[in-house]
Amino acid sequence: MLPHLPTVKPVRRIRYIIFLKDVLILALKTFGGPQVHLDLIHERFVQKRRYITEDELLELNALGQVLPGPTSTQTITAVGFKIGGPNLAYVTLFVWILPAVSIMTAAGMGVYYLEKHQLSLQFARFIQPMAVGFMIVAGYRIGRKVIKNNVSLALALTAALVGYTFRSPVMTPIVLLVGGLTTALTYQKQQRMDKQPLRVQWANFFLWLGVFVGAAILGAITQSLPVRLFENFYRNGSFVFGGGQVLTPMLYNEFVAFKCYLTHEEFLSGLGLVQAVPGPVFSFASYIGALSMRDSGMHGQLWGSVVSTAGIFLPGTFLIFFVYRFWEQLKRYRVVRASLEGINAASTGLTAAAAMALFEPMAPHWPSVVIVLITIAILLYTKIPPYVLILGGLLAGIAIA
């Protein structure tokens, strides 16, 4: 019989409900991608509710960083797992993604309607520069927490330079691995802890692998578009490191450049809209899935959204559950704990690189630069909620469109 993993103090059912309510609040107010999400998750889960400690949250986020899939979704789902086990974790996942997925599904169906009636899609024009501002501020705030010495600062700067120069999804896991290995060499500074032999439960790994292989075979045999959509997104979700900014070019290459399920304009419109939606950026898959099955009517669009959403979120969920079950044992090794410092520092640098890459095409256009600077100033020096800024940007776009 496997020993029980250490968890937070058992809580009553009513606390689970309060926790899920907090998850829903985050799902409705967390704009700007995983870096912004981490800041808001820290504020509510650590500072306000004290479900977990800051170190535990950073550990879970670092674990999500080194695994493929949506980092913020894996982090918040792992918190649910830590508090209430797998059942609460799956409900947490559903509550977390539901608002964003619903909005992006409606957006995909709405864009198709607007195109049929030849109406403008320019109402989201201000959202992209605002999203850059959100990312810069989030990186700054998280950097203040994880950059504690010259080594972590050097790693963050190096990661930013490498991530900006070599803009390939392949570089993300390499940079994180180098960062972790660098600080792993300082493991002697970590406190010794009693260790036990690792006992790995392979069920979730084989579940991930079985779905991966099964979907590929079934898609090749049936040639069913819903099955192929599920397989396409499951494959992308299984191999993307670094969050939505890394996922975006992968989806563009597959669904626009190669398969032509969406036009260039439709893709960019959805990319702008997903910046205005709270919750996980991976909900972009729901939008693509809905538009990919536009020829099947409203029922087909809804079905396309469902299979695409399941495909993009399930791989990361299976993998985080697989690793988390022996994470408490694994982190007792000093070298593992030491590596987390480098992973977090490198992640901060990659955030800066993504912000620079997104800002670069905006730099020649002074209105976009002004919007970025105003967004940063408002976030740093006022208490205006992020969703108010996003709503203002949408209303301004509608007024000018």
N, C-alpha and C positions, 0 to 999 in steps of 0.2 A: 504494500500500500504506500502510495507516495505521501510524503509529509506535506502538511498544509503550508503554503507560502505565507510569509508575514504580510499582513495587510493592515490598513487602518482599523481603528477600533470599530467593531460592529455597530451599525446604526439601525434605527427602526425604519419601518416601511415609509413613514411620513417623511423621513429625511431623504429617502430615494426620490419621492415626489418633489421635494424642494430642490434637490439636485437637478432633476430633469427640467424643472422650471427655470433654473439658472442656465442650463444648456440651451433651452429655447430662447431665453433672453439674449444669450450670446449669438445664437443663430440669426437673430433679427437685427443685431446692431454691430456685428463685426465685419467691417468693410476693409478691403485692401490687401488680402492675401495672407499667407501663413505667418509672416513676420508681425503684421498688425494683430492677427488673431492671438499670437502668443502673449503679446502685451496685455490684451484685454482678458484673456484666460487667467493670466497671472493676477490681474487686479481683482477678479471675481472669485476665483478658486483658492488663491493663496492669501491675499490680503483681507478680503471681505469674509469669506466663508471658512477658510482654513481647512478645506478638504484634504489638502496635501501641503507639503512645505515647498519653498522655492527651489531647493536642491532637487527634490523629487520631480517637480515639474520640468526643470531643465534636463534632468536625466531622461524623462520620457520623450521630451522634444528631441534630444540628441539621438535617442533610439529611433524615432521616426525619421530623422535626417539620414541615417545610414541604411534605412530600408526603403525600397521603392514604394511609391504611393503618395497620397496627399498627407503631408506632414501634420498640419493642424488637425485634420480628421483623425489621424492615428493617435495623436496626442490626447485629444479630448475623449476618444473612445477608450484609450488605455486608462485614463483617469476613472471612467465609469467602471472598467474592469477591476481596478484597484479598490474601488469603494464597494462594489456590489457583485463582482463576479461576471461571468460571461452573459448572463441574461440581461443584467442592467447595461452591460456594454453594448449589446445589440440594439436595445431600446434607445440608448444614448446616440448611437450612430444614426438611427432613423430620425430622431427628433432634430439632430444637428443638421442633417442634409435636407430635410423636408421643405423648409421655406425657400431656400435657394433653388432647389430642383423644381419646385412648383412655379416659381417666377420665371426661370429660364425656359421651362417647357412652354409656358404661356407666351414668352417672348418669341420663341421659335415659330409658334403658330401665328403670332401676331405679325411677325415680319413677313411671313408668306401672305397674309391677308393684305398688308400694306402694299406689297409688290403687285398683287393682283389689281389693286386699285390705284397704282402709280402714285403713292404718297411718299413723302420724304422720310429718310432714315437718319437725318442729320441731328436729331435731338440729343444724341449721346456724345456730341463733339467735345464737350468740356470734361468728360469723365476720365479720359486717359491721362491728361496732365494732373488731374486731382489724385489719381491713383499713384502716380509717381511721388507726389508729395506725401501721401500716406506711407509709402514704402520707405522713404528717406527718414521720416520721423520714427517709424517703428524700428528701423535698423539702429538709429541713434539710441533709442531707449533700451533696446535689448543689449546693444553693445556696452552700455554703461554697466550692465549687470554681469556680463560674461568676460569682458576684457579687464583682467585684474593685474597684469604684469607686462613686462616688455616682450616676453615670449608670445603671449596671446595677442598683443598688439601687432607684432611682426607677422604673425600668422594671418590675422585679419586683413592687414594691408596686402600681403602676398596673395591671399585668396581673391581679394578684390581685383588686383592687377591681372592675375591669371584668368579669372572668370570673365573679365572685360575683354581681354585680348583674344582668348580662345573660346568663342561662343558656341560650344558644342555640349549637348547633354552628357557626352562621355566624360567631360572634364569635372562635372559635379561630384560623382562618387570618388574620382581620383583626388580632388582637392580635399574632400572630407577625410579620405583615408590618410593622406599625407599629414593633415592637421592632427588627426588622432594619434598617428605613429610618433609624431614629433613630441607631443607631451607625454606619451606613454613611456618615453625614455626617462622621464622624471618620476617614475612610480615610487622611488624610495621615499619621496616626501609624503606619500599617502599612509594613513594609519593601517596597521595590520588588522585583519579581521579573520575570524575562524572560517575555514572553507570546508565545503563538503563536495564530494564528487558530483559533477553535473548529471542530472537526470532529465533527459530531454524527452518531451512528449511530442511525437511526430505527427499526430493526427491532423493538425491544421496545415502542416507543410504538405502532407499527401493530399489533403483536400484542395489546396491551392494548385498543386501540380495536376491532380486529376481533372479539375475543371478546365485548366489550361489546355491539356491534351484533348480532352473530350470535346470542348467547344471547337477546336481546330478541325478535328475529324468530322464532327457533325456538320459544320459549316461547309466543308469541302464536299460532303456527300449530298446534302440537301440543297445547297446553293440558295437557301432561304435568306432573304435580306435581314430580318430580325436576328437570326442566328449569327450571321456574318457581322452585323453591327456589334453584338455582344462580344464575339471573339476579337474583333478589332480593338474595342475599348479595353477588354480584359488584358490583351497583349500589351497595349500601351501602358495601362495601369500597373502591369507587372514589371516594367523596365524603366519607368521614369523616376529619376531622382531629382529632388530639388523643388517640387511644387509646381503650381500652375504656370509660372513663367517658362519653365522648361518644357512642360507639356504642350504649350501653345504651338511652337514650330513643328512638333511631331504630328499634331492633329492637322495642321495646315498642309503638310506634305502628303498625308494619307488621304484626307477627305476632300481637299480642294485641288491640289496639284496632280495627284495620281488618280483618284477615283471620281473626281468631279461631282460629288454629291452636293456640294455647296459652291456658290460663286465666291470670287475674291471679296466682293462687296458684302455679301451675306456674312462671310466669316468675320470681317472686320467690324461689322455692325454688332455681331454677337460678342466679339471680344470687348468692344466698348461697353455693352450692356452688362456683361458679367462683372465689370469693375464697379458697377453701380448696385450690385446685388450683395446683400450680406451673406455670410457663410462661406463655404468652401468654393474656391475658384474652379475646382473640378466639375462643378455643376454646369460648366460650359458644355460638357458632354450631353447633357439633357437637351440643350438647344440644338446641337448638331444632330442628335438622334431624331428629334422631331422634324427637322427640315429634310433629313435624308429620306424620310418616308412620307413626304408631302403628297405623293401621287396616290397614296392609299387612304386619303381622307382623314377626318379628325380622329377616328379610332386608330388608324395606322400611325398617325403622328404621336398619339399618346403611347402606343405600344413601342414605337421607336425610342421615345424618351425613357421608358421604363427599362428596356433591355440595355440601353447605352449607359444609364445611371448605374444599374447593377454591375455592368462590366467594368466601369472605371473605379468603383469604390470597393468591390469585393476583394481584389488581390491584396491591397494594402491592409485590409482588415484581417484577412486570413494570416498574413505574415506577421503582423504586430501581435496577434494572439499567440502565434507559434513561439515567437521569441520571448514575449513577456512572461510566459509561464515558467521559464527558467532564468529570467532576468535578475531576480533577487539573489539567486545563487551566483550568477555570472559576475555581478558587480562587486562581489566580495573579493575578487581578485584585484590587487592594487593597480595592475597595469590597465585594466579595463576602466577603473574610475579615473585614472590619470588621463586616459585618452579622451574622455568626455570634454575636458577643458579645451583641447585642441579642436575637437569637432564643433563645439559651440562657437569658438573664435572664427574658424573657417566659414561657418555658416553665416556669421555676421558679415564677413568680407564678401561672400557670394551675394548677399542681399544688396550690398553697396554696388556690386558689379551689375546686378539686374537693374537697379535704379538708374545707373549711368547709361546702360544700353537702351533703356526705354526713353530716357531723357534726350539722348543724342539726336534723334530725328526732329525733336521739338525745338532744339536750341536755336535754329535760324528763325523761328516764328515767335516774335516777342509776346504775343498774347498768351501762348502756351507757357512760356517762361514765367510770366506774371502770375498765371493761375497756379503754377507749381509753388512759387514763393509765397503767395497769399495763403495757400493751403497749409504749408509748413508753419507759417506764422500763427495762423488760427489754431492749429493743433498744439503748438508749443505754449502759446501765451493766453489762450482762452479755454473755457470749459464747454464750448459748443460741441454737442455730440457729433460723431462722424456722419451718422445718417442724415443729419440736418444739412451738412455740407453737400453730400451727394444729391439730396433732393433739390437743393438750390441749384446745383450744376445742371440737373435734368430740366428744371423749370426754365433756366436761362437758355438752354439749348432748344427747348420747345418754342420759346418766345422768338428766338432768332431764326429758327428753321423756316 
